Amino acid sequence: MLEKIISSANDVLYGYVLIIVLVLGGIWFTIRTRGAQFRLLGQQFKAVTEKTDKDSVSSFQALMVSTASRVGTGNIIGVATALCMGGFGSVFWMWVIAIIGAASAFVESTLAQIYKKRGKEGCFGGPAYYIEAATKRRGIAIVFSVFLILTYGFGFNMLASYNLQSTFSSYEFYDAKYTPWIIGLIVAVLVGYCLIGGGKRIISVTSFLVPIMGALYILVAIVITILNADVLPDVFSQIFEGAFDLKAIFGGFSGSCIMYGIKRGLYSNEAGVGSAPNASASAEVSHPAKQGLVQVLSVFIDTILVCTATALMCMTSGVTPPTSSDEAAAYVQDSLSATLGEAGPIFITVAMLLFAFTTLLGNLYYVDKSINYLLGKEPTKVVKNVFYVVASLVIFIGAGLSADLLWGVADITMGGMTIINMPVILYLGKYAVRALKNYEKQIKKGGEITFNKNDIGLPHETDYWN
């Protein structure tokens, strides 16, 4: 009954509300920024390599934390679920939501930089702070923060834990009664250890692991795609035919490729959701627009590179997708086995271990910042320890629950975040656009890049940029 209620709510949320908000919002920001996600690709790479003080969080480190959350189990199991439930056409709609959503990612991360706060361990901030500034109501920002904690502290982390243990289901030692709980316990302990080290340890771990795992995963995907290059024309044909099969789409929209493409694409790249700005606000940069451009790069890394890599590995294998989300992990393993033999499942298990671990850490970094906002200050050691115990317990429990239930809960809470965040960034977006124009003007002039809130006529009080 609970799964049916959650499924019905998701049908409404993703069938109407979020499609309109995300697509139209992304198109609007693409127009307002004059296609900054494409036009300023060179500046995106330049901004991410900018050096900062040794004790400060760099653009690259902030990128790795947000990419750690984005590039996770959703890029493997999430994409496989979309292929199983929505068909090959869902890949096209993942691309669409990423391409236009990248403009939304620029705006929300630029705003996070503009409204960031000063703290003992450096700067911090996120949507809660610009939501409060825009609405003059702390209550709405509190609701957003609660949704974020439910989404990333519970829904996504339980789901990541489940997805991780499910990749072991093809091995002989796997026992459905005990193995999920054993794996969940091991992962929970490892994550708890990193949490005890605080934000700095999370940043250092993700900064080290994310580039390695991403590069290796894409490399293997390229190799597999090349080995199966003869079927690529047919694969792309199926993607576009499925994406525009109007009869199939409108015959059952709740299970269509558009629905699954947007849901799984949003789960994967998070553009417009309001999660990545929490990491963006921690970076020390000379201009807010720089970090906005860096987050555009994160969306492209996530969807255009990693999600596409998973999709092509599966689709070129010749393995027919099952029709159940519970079998998504097995579908990926069978697809790799068809090309790489016994090495396939082993590789995907190792990839899932790295993806899931960094996802869990990146998610909890966001939760940590939301708790700080709710309390109005840095929490005491006792509060932090309670949070670490609860977070680890959630990871342990998630390993043994139902996949459909976990996907449904995560989709609803993520949708709640998006419904609050998107209208606010649409309202405040003019300041992000002005910041971009100011940045581009300084680039043309040459010399040192600086920023002051008066440059964009910002009427709100800020800790920085004064």
Secondary structure, 3 states (H helix, E strand, C coil): CHHHHHHHHHHHHHHHHHHHHHHHHHHHHHHHCCCHHHHCHHHHHHHHCCCCCCCCCCHHHHHHHHHHHHCCHHHHHHHHHHHHHHCCCHHHHHHHHHHHHHHHHHHHHHHHHHCCEEECCEEECCHHHHHHHHHCCHHHHHHHHHHHHHHHHHHHHHHHHHHHHHCCCCCCCCCCCCHHHHHHHHHHHHHHHHHHCHHHHHHHHHHHHHHHHHHHHHHHHHHHHHHCHHHHHHHHHHHHHHHCCHHHHHHCHHHCHHHHHHHHHHHHHCCCCCCCHHHHCCCCCCCHHHHHHHHHHHHHHHHHHHHHHHHHHHHCCCCCCCCCHHHHHHHHHHHHHHHHCCHHHHHHHHHHHHHHHHHHHHHHHHHHHHHHHHHCCCCCHHHHHHHHHHHHHHHHHHCCCCHHHHHHHHHHHHHHHHHHHHHHHHHHHHHHHHHHHHHHHHHHHCCCCCCCHHHHCCCCCCCCCC
